Amino acid sequence: MSSYLREIKTAQIDATRLTVELADGFTFSVPLSFYPTLLLATDEERKAMEVLPYSLHWDLLDCDLGIEGLLQGIKEHPKLAEKARKRSQERQHATA
């Protein structure tokens, strides 16, 4: 981890993208396809995002994204992505 961490000022999420503004004014956006847990979540689950100085947290999804990983474009681990797919399939079966 670098000795200089940039702080998150705000973050916004929709059905396809996560956009983060840092305290120094730098803004970037990543596709939710990098994070299947967020892509497959409901709007309600996605919007329940907690913005912390150095990470974003979704308690309902047990998901955390740190600023360093976001800036490096690190994608979600395949095991977590598979867990999200299973949860999404179970939700679809429950409503069918």
N, C-alpha and C positions, 0 to 999 in steps of 0.2 A: 504494500500500500504506500502510496506516495506521502511525503510529509506535507504536501499542500493539497488539501481537499477543498473543492469548490462547493459552496452551499446552495441548496435548492431554495428558490424563492417561491415558485408556484409550479403546479403541474395540472395538466388537463388530460382527460382520457375520453375517447369515444369508442365506437365499435371497431375501428380499424387502426387508430394511432394513439400514441402516448407522446405528449409534448411537454417538455420541461424547460422552465426558465430558471437560470441560475442567478444568484445575488449579484454577480458581476455583469449581468445583462446578456450573457450568452444564452441563446435559446436553441434547442434541438428537438427533433421529432424522430421517433422510431416506430416502425410498423408493429402492430400487435402480433403479426406472424412470428416475430422473434420470441414471443412469450405466449405459448398456447394456453396457459392457465388464464391469462387475461382475455385472449381472443375468444375462448370458449365459455367465458363467464357470462352471466346475465348482466344487463345494464346496471341493475341494482348492486350486484356484487362489485362490478368495476368502479362504480361511483363512490363506494364506501372506502375510498383511498385516504390514507393518512399521510400527509406530507411532513417529513422530518427533515432536519438540516442536511443529512447525508444519505437519506434513503426514502423510498416510498414503500408503504406497507398496506396490505389488504388483509385484515384479520379474518374476514369471512372465507378467504381463499388460502390462508396460510402462505402468503406470498410476500416476499421482500425483494426489492430491487435497489441495490446500492449505486450511488452516483458514479463510482469508478467503473463498475461493470457496464453501466448505461453508456458512459462516454467512450468506452472501448468497443461497444457494439457486441458485447458478449450475449449469446442467446441462451435461453432457458435450457437447463439440463434435460436430455431426452426422457429420463425417468419421471421428472416432474410433468413434462408434457404428456406422457402416457397416462399419468394419474388424472390430469385434467380431461383428457379424452374420455376416460372411463366415467368420470363424474358427469360429464355432459351427456353421455349415452344413457346413464342411469336416470338423469333428469328427464330426458326425452321419453324413455319407457314409462316413467311414472305419470307423465301427462298424456300418454297415448291411450 
